[in-house]
Amino acid sequence: MHELSIVHSIIDIAEKQVKENQASQVDIIELEIGQLAGVEWSALDFAWEAATAHTVLEHAERQIIQREGRAKCMECLTEYASETLFTPCPTCGSYFCDFIQGKELRIKSLTIS
């Protein structure tokens, strides 16, 4: 379950920011996660509850911005919605594409106190 390691990385970043800013906790954390990032939502929820106990994120409000997958065909240059990493171009059927959105996995903002 790589979601647990994702949550641990988020905790490390949050704790570093809280310490650097001489705060005590995170009130709100905003995460941006793309549809193509390979995150299993139920596993992320489970890992979050288990890993954030007794950390600066224990009482934080978690806000998740989900980004849809978007790709650009390298053959015909069509931009299209891509639900998976293996969605063919709807225009020419090619699987060769450049993903332009949907692989995000980042902390967008932290509100600390």
PyMOL commands that set and color helices and strands:
alter all, ss='L'
color gray80, all
select helices_A, chain A and resi 2-20+41-51
alter helices_A, ss='H'
color red, helices_A
select strands_A, chain A and resi 26-34+61-67+70-73+79-81+97-101+105-112
alter strands_A, ss='S'
color yellow, strands_A
deselect
rebuild
show_as cartoon
